[in-house]
């Protein structure tokens, strides 16, 4: 459980770095929605709440997957496995 929490915290840290980086200002919506999603992954009740209340309102055309960000670690973890 501790490893999972550390991974979530690491993802959140990188997303917040992207949020504060002016090079990604055109992706702020996607970054904010990913932050909300990753925060929700911290527990099952949070995730279910996100799934029922937030997920239906997301603009899929403006959303990006984590692997769309330039983080090699995410590519390895989420795609190559």
Secondary structure, DSSP 8 states (H G I E B T S, - for coil): -HHHHHHHHHHHHHHHHHHH-GGGGGGHHHHHHHHHHHHHTTSHHHHHHHHHHTGGG--GGG---GGGSS-HHHHHHHT--
